[in-house]
Amino acid sequence: MKIKTFIVSLCSLVLLACNTKNKEIDSSVDNSNHVSKDFEDIKEDGKLRALLAYSSTSYFLYKGRPMGYEYELLERLAEHFDLELEITVSEDLNSLLSELNKGTVDIVAYGLAITTERKKKAAFTDYLYLTNQVLVQRKPSNWRKLTLDNIKKRLVQDPVQLINDTVSVRFSSSYFDRLQNLSKEIGGPIVIDTLKGKLATAEIIKMVADKEIKYTLADKNLAQINASYFPILDVSVPVSFSQRIAWAVNKNSKEFLAKINKWIESEKKKNDYYVIYNKYFKNKRNFNRRIKSEFYSLTNHQVSKYDSIIKKNAKKLGWDWRLLASLVYQESRFDQEANSWTGAEGLMQLMPNTAEELGVENSLDPVDNINAGSKYLKSIYENFQEITDTVQRIKFTMGAYNSGYYHIKDARKLATLNKLDPNVWDGSVNEMLLELSYPKNYNHPSINYGYVNGIEPYNYVNQIFERYEHYVNVIEE
């Protein structure tokens, strides 16, 4: 399975800049515009096009790595169907179903409560988990000095106490619908303050903690995990019965829906399914560690603590700094003391002879290592001047950085022998690198540098670009 994140206006990879945010539900979906696309059409495309939210539980970066509940499940679903995963990050949580019905995506992978109104607009998968909505409110500022009874006396303990008070939620969300129904149930008006669709639930919960708003509603699992970081919040008051949380597909995608449901049924029998849920909704220690980290994309738009060095060197290369950052992650996971069995050291895994040629005295020094590794990349890049397509030239450079320039030369020769374009990486030279793992090819008279473990540079380039696309989704240029 390959993962590809969809990026609007991908004109030039090295010049790309993207600012992505969030989405949810549009109450004015025109059902007449449902685009008919079912499982066989999706298989023919070879892609699973998914819409999800950039949030603390759905999809984010942590220490340079894409993570999230929806993201991990989508990876498994795409692998199950043998599809390339193409992610679109939503910019307005009020229009998820609208985007679905336009046919721009195949699935909305976001925790949606199944409601009667929503079922008119989309088809829902079997539920992923059950939860209920709770009131999110702030405890008194001196709550640590108070007894539990005294704290409770100062809090809303029953929804009836919300009559004539104000609760802030996104318009068209299930929380908005719930407040409308709750007003009827308790026989008095609740003032609904509608918030922008770009705000994720976790951001709205933080607004309560920061005194920007008085109350909000949230799903219990989201409320509890966020309250673990903001202990001043109380999330103990339920305002709904249990709700089924699921993903949505087009109403015409009946076969696709059936296959997803079969997959969900199978996944629920596996321990991993519950491990993934607990990882994002139950593990409070890990959640708090992420929130406090400088390298959590929702807290600080950094990939690593080496971003400034990477940016300087990327400018010299003429590359998007996030692309170089992805390469550094691929080499060392941003571990400045990383070393391999081959003797390669540091952030960009410099071999001792390469480091010596580049005048590096200490390969474990981050500045020296990245400066030298980038200088080496530039020298390789200059060797591919005949490749005019910038993206392809970068891929050749990365392949040579991983496997050696002369193995790439052999792969280009083999491409020519097989009537493929030696100036194109994708589907041509990268495939020939795989072929150089076999004796009939590396022993060919035209091949000068012998065997190469071609799967390594093949995956190396793919993984760097896949990760880069995640970086573009959530980190501004």
C-alpha positions as CSV (number, residue, x, y, z in Angstrom):
1,M,0.0,0.0,0.0
2,K,1.2,3.5,-0.9
3,I,0.0,6.5,1.0
4,K,-0.4,9.8,-0.9
5,T,-1.8,13.0,0.7
6,F,-3.8,15.0,-1.8
7,I,-2.5,18.6,-2.1
8,V,-4.5,21.3,-3.9
9,S,-2.5,23.0,-6.7
10,L,0.6,20.8,-6.7
11,C,2.3,23.0,-9.3
12,S,5.9,22.6,-8.3
13,L,7.0,20.4,-5.5
14,V,10.0,22.5,-4.5
15,L,7.9,25.7,-4.4
16,L,4.8,24.2,-2.7
17,A,3.1,26.0,0.2
18,C,-0.1,24.8,1.7
19,N,-2.2,25.9,4.7
20,T,-4.7,23.2,5.7
21,K,-7.2,23.3,8.5
22,N,-10.5,21.4,9.4
23,K,-14.0,20.3,8.3
24,E,-17.4,18.7,9.5
25,I,-21.0,18.8,8.3
26,D,-23.1,20.8,5.9
27,S,-26.8,20.9,6.8
28,S,-27.7,22.1,3.2
29,V,-26.3,19.1,1.2
30,D,-28.1,18.7,-2.1
31,N,-28.9,15.0,-2.3
32,S,-29.6,15.3,-6.0
33,N,-25.9,15.8,-6.6
34,H,-24.8,12.5,-5.2
35,V,-22.0,11.2,-7.5
36,S,-22.3,7.6,-8.2
37,K,-19.0,5.8,-7.5
38,D,-18.8,2.4,-6.0
39,F,-16.1,-0.1,-5.0
40,E,-15.2,-1.2,-8.6
41,D,-14.7,2.4,-9.6
42,I,-12.5,3.0,-6.6
43,K,-10.5,-0.1,-7.3
44,E,-10.0,1.0,-10.9
45,D,-8.7,4.3,-9.8
46,G,-6.3,2.5,-7.4
47,K,-6.9,5.1,-4.7
48,L,-8.9,5.5,-1.6
49,R,-9.6,9.2,-1.3
50,A,-10.4,10.1,2.3
51,L,-11.4,13.3,3.9
52,L,-10.4,13.7,7.5
53,A,-9.7,16.4,10.1
54,Y,-6.5,17.9,11.4
55,S,-6.9,17.4,15.1
56,S,-5.4,16.0,18.3
57,T,-6.9,12.6,17.8
58,S,-7.7,12.3,14.0
59,Y,-4.5,13.3,12.2
60,F,-1.4,15.2,13.2
61,L,2.4,15.1,13.3
62,Y,4.5,14.1,16.3
63,K,8.3,14.2,16.1
64,G,8.1,14.2,12.4
65,R,5.7,11.2,12.1
66,P,2.1,11.3,10.9
67,M,-0.3,9.9,13.6
68,G,-3.9,9.8,14.5
69,Y,-6.8,7.5,15.2
70,E,-8.5,8.0,11.8
71,Y,-5.2,8.0,10.0
72,E,-4.1,4.7,11.4
73,L,-7.4,3.0,10.7
74,L,-7.3,4.5,7.1
75,E,-3.8,3.0,6.6
76,R,-5.1,-0.4,7.5
77,L,-8.3,0.0,5.4
78,A,-6.3,1.0,2.3
79,E,-3.9,-1.8,2.8
80,H,-6.8,-4.2,3.1
81,F,-8.2,-3.1,-0.2
82,D,-4.7,-2.8,-1.8
83,L,-5.3,0.9,-2.6
84,E,-3.1,4.0,-2.4
85,L,-4.3,6.2,0.4
86,E,-5.0,9.8,-0.7
87,I,-5.7,12.1,2.2
88,T,-7.5,15.4,1.9
89,V,-7.4,17.5,5.1
90,S,-10.6,19.3,5.7
91,E,-10.7,23.1,6.0
92,D,-14.2,23.5,7.3
93,L,-15.9,21.0,9.6
94,N,-19.3,22.2,8.5
95,S,-19.0,20.9,4.9
96,L,-17.7,17.3,5.2
97,L,-20.8,15.7,3.7
98,S,-21.0,18.4,1.1
99,E,-17.5,17.4,-0.1
100,L,-18.5,13.7,0.0
101,N,-21.6,14.3,-2.2
102,K,-19.6,16.4,-4.7
103,G,-17.6,13.2,-5.4
104,T,-14.2,14.8,-4.5
105,V,-13.6,12.0,-1.8
106,D,-14.8,8.4,-1.4
107,I,-15.1,8.4,2.4
108,V,-15.3,10.9,5.3
109,A,-13.1,9.4,7.9
110,Y,-14.1,11.5,10.9
111,G,-15.9,10.6,14.1
112,L,-19.5,11.4,13.1
113,A,-22.5,10.7,15.3
114,I,-25.1,8.8,13.3
115,T,-28.2,11.0,13.3
116,T,-31.5,10.8,11.5
117,E,-30.8,14.1,9.6
118,R,-27.3,12.9,8.6
119,K,-28.6,9.6,7.3
120,K,-30.6,11.6,4.7
121,K,-27.4,13.0,3.3
122,A,-24.9,10.0,3.5
123,A,-24.6,6.3,4.2
124,F,-22.8,5.5,7.4
125,T,-20.5,2.6,8.2
126,D,-21.1,0.3,11.2
127,Y,-20.1,2.2,14.3
128,L,-16.5,2.4,15.2
129,Y,-17.2,3.0,18.9
130,L,-20.0,4.2,21.2
131,T,-19.9,7.4,23.2
132,N,-22.2,10.1,24.6
133,Q,-22.0,13.9,24.7
134,V,-21.0,15.7,27.9
135,L,-21.0,19.3,29.0
136,V,-17.5,20.9,29.2
137,Q,-17.3,23.5,31.8
138,R,-14.6,25.2,33.9
139,K,-14.1,24.6,37.6
140,P,-13.6,27.5,39.9
141,S,-10.0,29.0,39.7
142,N,-9.3,27.9,43.3
143,W,-10.8,24.5,42.8
144,R,-7.7,22.7,44.2
145,K,-8.4,24.2,47.6
146,L,-12.1,23.3,47.6
147,T,-13.8,20.1,48.6
148,L,-15.5,18.0,45.9
149,D,-18.9,19.0,47.3
150,N,-18.0,22.7,47.1
151,I,-16.7,22.4,43.6
152,K,-19.9,20.6,42.5
153,K,-22.1,23.4,44.0
154,R,-20.4,25.9,41.7
155,L,-20.9,23.8,38.6
156,V,-23.8,22.9,36.4
157,Q,-24.8,19.5,37.6
158,D,-28.0,19.1,35.5
159,P,-28.8,20.3,32.0
160,V,-31.8,22.2,33.3
161,Q,-29.4,24.7,34.8
162,L,-28.4,25.7,31.3
163,I,-31.8,27.4,30.6
164,N,-31.1,31.0,29.4
165,D,-27.4,30.4,29.5
166,T,-25.0,30.2,26.5
167,V,-23.3,27.2,25.1
168,S,-20.8,27.5,22.2
169,V,-20.6,24.8,19.5
170,R,-20.0,24.5,15.8
171,F,-23.0,25.2,13.6
172,S,-24.4,22.0,11.9
173,S,-22.5,19.7,14.3
174,S,-24.2,17.0,16.3
175,Y,-23.6,19.2,19.3
176,F,-25.7,22.0,17.8
177,D,-28.5,19.5,17.1
178,R,-28.3,18.2,20.6
179,L,-28.6,21.6,22.1
180,Q,-31.7,22.3,20.1
181,N,-33.4,19.1,21.2
182,L,-32.2,19.6,24.8
183,S,-33.9,23.0,24.9
184,K,-37.2,21.3,24.0
185,E,-36.6,18.5,26.5
186,I,-35.9,20.8,29.5
187,G,-38.7,23.2,28.6
188,G,-36.5,26.4,28.3
189,P,-34.2,28.1,25.9
190,I,-30.5,27.5,25.7
191,V,-28.6,30.3,23.8
192,I,-26.5,28.6,21.2
193,D,-23.3,30.5,20.3
194,T,-22.2,29.2,16.9
195,L,-18.5,28.8,16.2
196,K,-16.5,28.6,13.0
197,G,-16.3,25.3,11.2
198,K,-12.5,25.3,11.1
199,L,-12.4,24.8,14.9
200,A,-11.8,21.2,15.9
201,T,-13.5,20.0,19.1
202,A,-10.2,19.9,21.0
203,E,-9.6,23.6,20.1
204,I,-13.1,24.5,21.4
205,I,-12.5,22.5,24.6
206,K,-9.3,24.5,25.1
207,M,-11.3,27.7,24.6
208,V,-13.3,26.8,27.7
209,A,-10.1,26.2,29.7
210,D,-8.8,29.6,28.5
211,K,-12.1,31.4,29.5
212,E,-12.8,32.4,25.9
213,I,-16.2,30.7,26.1
214,K,-18.2,29.5,29.1
215,Y,-19.5,26.0,28.0
216,T,-19.3,23.6,25.1
217,L,-20.4,20.1,24.3
218,A,-18.1,17.2,23.3
219,D,-18.1,13.5,22.9
220,K,-17.1,11.9,26.2
221,N,-14.0,10.2,25.0
222,L,-12.7,13.5,23.5
223,A,-13.6,15.5,26.5
224,Q,-12.0,13.1,28.9
225,I,-8.6,12.8,27.1
226,N,-8.4,16.6,26.7
227,A,-9.5,17.2,30.3
228,S,-6.5,15.1,31.4
229,Y,-4.3,18.0,30.1
230,F,-6.6,20.7,31.4
231,P,-7.6,19.5,34.9
232,I,-9.5,22.7,35.5
233,L,-12.2,21.3,33.2
234,D,-15.2,19.3,34.4
235,V,-16.6,16.8,31.9
236,S,-18.8,14.8,34.2
237,V,-22.3,16.0,33.2
238,P,-23.9,13.9,30.4
239,V,-26.3,15.6,28.0
240,S,-27.2,12.7,25.7
241,F,-27.7,9.0,25.5
242,S,-25.1,6.7,23.8
243,Q,-24.4,7.6,20.2
244,R,-22.9,5.5,17.4
245,I,-19.7,7.1,16.0
246,A,-19.0,6.1,12.4
247,W,-17.5,7.2,9.0
248,A,-19.6,8.2,6.0
249,V,-19.7,7.2,2.3
250,N,-21.8,8.3,-0.6
251,K,-25.4,6.8,-0.5
252,N,-24.9,5.3,-3.9
253,S,-21.7,3.4,-2.8
254,K,-23.5,0.3,-1.6
255,E,-20.9,-2.3,-2.4
256,F,-18.1,-0.1,-1.0
257,L,-20.1,0.4,2.2
258,A,-20.7,-3.4,2.5
259,K,-17.0,-4.1,2.1
260,I,-16.0,-1.5,4.7
261,N,-18.5,-2.9,7.1
262,K,-17.1,-6.4,6.6
263,W,-13.6,-5.0,7.3
264,I,-14.8,-3.3,10.5
265,E,-16.4,-6.5,11.7
266,S,-13.1,-8.3,11.1
267,E,-11.0,-5.6,12.7
268,K,-13.2,-5.6,15.9
269,K,-12.1,-9.2,16.5
270,K,-8.4,-8.1,16.6
271,N,-6.6,-6.7,19.7
272,D,-4.9,-4.0,17.5
273,Y,-8.3,-2.4,16.9
274,Y,-8.7,-1.6,20.6
275,V,-5.0,-0.8,21.0
276,I,-5.3,2.0,18.4
277,Y,-8.4,3.4,20.2
278,N,-6.8,3.3,23.6
279,K,-3.7,5.0,22.1
280,Y,-5.6,8.1,21.2
281,F,-8.5,8.2,23.6
282,K,-7.4,6.4,26.8
283,N,-3.6,6.8,27.2
284,K,-3.5,10.1,29.1
285,R,0.3,10.0,29.7
286,N,1.1,9.8,26.0
287,F,-1.5,12.4,25.2
288,N,-0.1,14.9,27.7
289,R,3.5,14.2,26.4
290,R,2.4,15.0,22.9
291,I,0.6,18.2,23.9
292,K,3.7,19.4,25.8
293,S,6.1,18.6,23.0
294,E,7.7,21.3,20.8
295,F,7.4,18.8,18.0
296,Y,3.7,18.3,18.1
297,S,2.2,20.0,15.1
298,L,-0.9,21.3,16.8
299,T,1.2,23.0,19.5
300,N,4.1,24.3,17.5
301,H,4.5,24.2,13.7
302,Q,7.9,22.5,13.9
303,V,9.0,19.2,12.5
304,S,12.1,18.9,14.6
305,K,14.5,20.9,16.7
306,Y,16.8,21.1,13.6
307,D,14.3,23.0,11.5
308,S,16.4,26.2,11.3
309,I,19.5,24.3,10.1
310,I,17.4,22.3,7.6
311,K,15.8,25.5,6.3
312,K,19.1,27.2,5.6
313,N,20.4,24.2,3.7
314,A,17.2,23.6,1.8
315,K,17.5,27.2,0.5
316,K,20.9,26.4,-0.8
317,L,19.6,23.3,-2.5
318,G,16.5,25.1,-3.9
319,W,14.2,22.6,-2.2
320,D,11.2,22.9,0.0
321,W,12.6,22.6,3.5
322,R,9.9,20.1,4.5
323,L,11.2,17.8,1.8
324,L,14.8,17.9,3.2
325,A,13.3,17.5,6.7
326,S,11.6,14.3,5.5
327,L,14.9,13.0,4.1
328,V,16.6,13.7,7.4
329,Y,13.8,11.8,9.3
330,Q,14.2,8.9,6.9
331,E,17.9,8.7,7.6
332,S,17.9,9.1,11.4
333,R,14.4,9.8,12.8
334,F,16.1,13.1,13.9
335,D,18.4,11.2,16.3
336,Q,21.7,13.1,16.1
337,E,23.6,10.1,17.6
338,A,22.2,7.6,15.2
339,N,24.7,5.1,13.6
340,S,24.3,2.1,11.4
341,W,26.2,-1.2,11.0
342,T,27.8,0.3,7.9
343,G,29.5,3.0,10.0
344,A,27.1,5.8,8.8
345,E,26.6,8.4,11.5
346,G,24.5,11.4,12.5
347,L,21.3,13.0,11.3
348,M,22.0,12.4,7.6
349,Q,23.9,9.2,8.2
350,L,27.3,10.3,6.6
351,M,29.7,7.5,5.8
352,P,33.2,8.1,7.3
353,N,34.9,8.5,3.9
354,T,32.2,11.0,2.8
355,A,32.5,12.9,6.0
356,E,36.2,13.1,5.6
357,E,36.0,14.3,2.0
358,L,33.6,17.0,3.1
359,G,35.8,18.1,6.0
360,V,33.6,17.0,8.8
361,E,35.4,16.6,12.0
362,N,32.5,15.4,14.1
363,S,29.6,13.6,12.3
364,L,27.5,13.7,15.4
365,D,27.4,17.5,15.4
366,P,24.0,18.4,14.0
367,V,25.1,21.6,12.2
368,D,28.2,20.0,10.6
369,N,26.2,16.8,9.7
370,I,23.3,18.6,8.0
371,N,25.6,21.1,6.3
372,A,27.8,18.3,4.9
373,G,24.9,16.0,4.0
374,S,23.2,18.8,2.1
375,K,26.4,19.7,0.4
376,Y,26.7,16.1,-0.7
377,L,23.1,16.1,-2.0
378,K,23.9,19.2,-4.0
379,S,26.9,17.6,-5.6
380,I,24.8,14.6,-6.6
381,Y,22.0,16.8,-7.9
382,E,24.5,18.6,-10.2
383,N,25.3,15.2,-11.8
384,F,21.7,14.9,-13.1
385,Q,21.6,18.2,-15.1
386,E,20.2,16.4,-18.2
387,I,17.0,15.6,-16.2
388,T,14.9,18.7,-16.7
389,D,11.9,17.8,-14.5
390,T,12.8,19.1,-11.0
391,V,10.8,16.5,-9.1
392,Q,12.3,13.6,-11.1
393,R,15.8,15.1,-10.6
394,I,15.3,15.3,-6.9
395,K,14.1,11.7,-6.8
396,F,17.3,10.6,-8.7
397,T,19.3,12.6,-6.2
398,M,17.7,10.9,-3.3
399,G,18.1,7.4,-4.9
400,A,21.8,8.1,-5.4
401,Y,22.2,9.4,-1.9
402,N,20.8,6.1,-0.6
403,S,22.3,3.5,-3.0
404,G,25.2,5.3,-4.6
405,Y,25.4,7.3,-7.9
406,Y,26.9,4.5,-9.9
407,H,24.1,2.1,-9.2
408,I,21.7,4.7,-10.4
409,K,23.8,5.0,-13.6
410,D,23.4,1.2,-14.1
411,A,19.7,1.4,-13.5
412,R,19.4,4.1,-16.2
413,K,21.4,1.9,-18.6
414,L,19.0,-1.0,-17.8
415,A,16.1,1.3,-18.4
416,T,17.4,2.1,-21.9
417,L,18.0,-1.5,-22.7
418,N,14.3,-2.2,-21.7
419,K,13.1,0.8,-23.9
420,L,12.2,2.8,-20.8
421,D,13.0,6.5,-20.3
422,P,16.3,6.8,-18.4
423,N,15.4,10.4,-17.3
424,V,12.2,9.3,-15.4
425,W,12.4,7.8,-12.0
426,D,8.8,6.7,-11.4
427,G,7.9,3.5,-13.2
428,S,11.2,3.4,-15.0
429,V,14.6,3.8,-13.3
430,N,13.1,2.9,-9.9
431,E,11.7,-0.3,-11.4
432,M,15.1,-1.1,-12.9
433,L,16.8,-0.8,-9.5
434,L,14.5,-3.6,-8.4
435,E,15.7,-5.6,-11.4
436,L,19.3,-5.1,-10.5
437,S,18.7,-7.5,-7.6
438,Y,18.6,-10.4,-10.0
439,P,21.8,-12.1,-11.5
440,K,20.5,-12.0,-15.1
441,N,20.5,-8.2,-14.9
442,Y,23.4,-7.3,-12.7
443,N,25.6,-9.7,-14.6
444,H,24.6,-8.1,-18.0
445,P,27.7,-6.9,-20.0
446,S,26.4,-3.3,-19.9
447,I,26.1,-3.2,-16.1
448,N,29.3,-2.1,-14.4
449,Y,28.6,-1.9,-10.7
450,G,26.9,-5.2,-10.0
451,Y,24.2,-6.2,-7.5
452,V,22.2,-3.6,-5.6
453,N,19.4,-4.2,-3.1
454,G,17.0,-2.2,-5.2
455,I,14.0,-2.4,-2.9
456,E,15.9,-0.1,-0.4
457,P,16.3,3.0,-2.7
458,Y,12.9,2.3,-4.2
459,N,11.2,2.5,-0.8
460,Y,13.5,5.2,0.4
461,V,12.4,7.7,-2.2
462,N,8.7,6.7,-1.9
463,Q,8.6,7.0,1.8
464,I,10.4,10.4,1.9
465,F,7.8,11.9,-0.6
466,E,4.9,10.3,1.2
467,R,6.1,11.8,4.5
468,Y,6.8,15.1,2.8
469,E,3.2,15.3,1.7
470,H,2.0,14.9,5.3
471,Y,4.4,17.7,6.3
472,V,2.9,19.9,3.6
473,N,-0.6,19.2,5.0
474,V,0.1,20.5,8.5
475,I,3.3,22.6,8.4
476,E,3.4,26.0,6.7
477,E,6.3,26.7,4.3
